Amino acid sequence: MLRTITVGTISVQGMFEGNTADGKMVVRVDNRLYKGRPVDRKS
């Protein structure tokens, strides 16, 4: 599932990998993992 997170002041969109204990989300872009705050989804 494609998800968007914010890392500092930038947004990163990638494949969802999981959630961390502190409420952050991990996404994968190519071979790199990024951890950040999830962006609220609009209905």
Order of alpha helices (4+ residues) and beta strands (2+ residues): beta-beta-beta-beta
